[in-house]
């Protein structure tokens, strides 16, 4: 169990537990740095105490984060687990609860497997991402339950390097912000497979997000056998994530494939920057409720068996015998 005392995590600048211009004033609770092999295994629980009163103050780590959002600035709160410049890491069976900030963050990792994890933070706990592979390669996330107050999984590729060959297979996401790529993708993201994923009550579902201040090439991403329920934006591929952003790092998404995807209501957004950088999307057997609405702008979409029909396209015959989501949801975990 983590200790809710800023001094235990401070990097020596007296910033941990405070709102500052930058948010890197705390060390993580658990750190892997320049290691090869190893990991965390077993059925134990690691509790980050994000909801406990911090030090001698009057607020929790999560309240600090919400206050930073309201006042401006960045909260300095510790990540639960940070993995830096490491190889061949394995996590299996553990439960992570109540992270003060990100649960698991990867930076320049080559080879990592996360198998059978439970990650559980409240839906309103700001910036408690589940697993964030950043500048990392050969990563597998499988057979895990993830509920958080931010992205369930977010693949990133900022100035520290590209991310590629990442598989997210046989997982269940409860509340959170969905299966995300971005928003930093300026070094490139490629060869991503998302298969057999349930997104139950996440605000966004399948999401690629970036803008001209941090955009880049995202390619060869496949989503297959995905079930969604209760999402505000079940699909959100947005190259104008921050419409006020300025810069010349243009987001380009291409060879993005959705196959056998099921959902109910919500906004289905596919938006590129302009026609010169139109998004390249393939939709194959993608079905939502008739009340769902498409918003498509600056995109070249190839479609087969899509419901409701895309704007300005006639309804298409739907293939028979494709997957359903009748057994995908666990009502006890909502």
C-alpha angles and dihedrals in degrees: 000000000000121000113239094221119117092209090064091063104029117126092217099273098092092241103115111108093022137098110246141158089266130038104213101094098111134071116224123258090241124022134191110189126175091340128147117209125350130091139160122297138177142053097291130124127238110198117196094194092225090157096050122101108266117238114306093333132103103243140065128238088259093051089051089055093050091048090052089053092051097043100034126248133077129291116232103220128148123255113232097229128008123187116192131180091342137144136212100004122173129193118182137174100348128133121222116197137181099000113192089218133345114359099212124003124182126200121183096342123163111201123001134165126196110188128176098351126160113207114184128176128147117272091242096049100114121227096005096137115181106222122350116187105196123182087347138134139201096023126159126193112184145160092007136138114217127184118166146150093249137017112350087209125359123185111204136186111181129152091308095070150287129299125219147153097037122157125197105186135168098358137146120215119194123181117349138089097292142240101332140184113193154316088189106049102139093120093050139259122221145161101028123164122194111180134167096005127159117201108191115183098341112149091230123025118193105009138178110178133180143121141205093283095061107010131132142143119319111181145160097027117157127191112189133175097003126167121197132185134174098005125150091207108018090177120027116166100165128170089179097057090146105030090193094057119120129202145083101263097111117199113229120183118188139161090027110159130191113189127176096357122164131189145142126227135349143080118309104206127191111166130163128189096250141326092276089060098034116166118250110221133166119199116193119176095344115162134180134163117287089248092062114103131215121220108188124173130162094356138125106216125187109199137189123170098356125163130221090029119250117258114288092007128111120244112272130217110260120228118247128235098027123142124289130201098226093122100030101091129076107205092194091064100054 
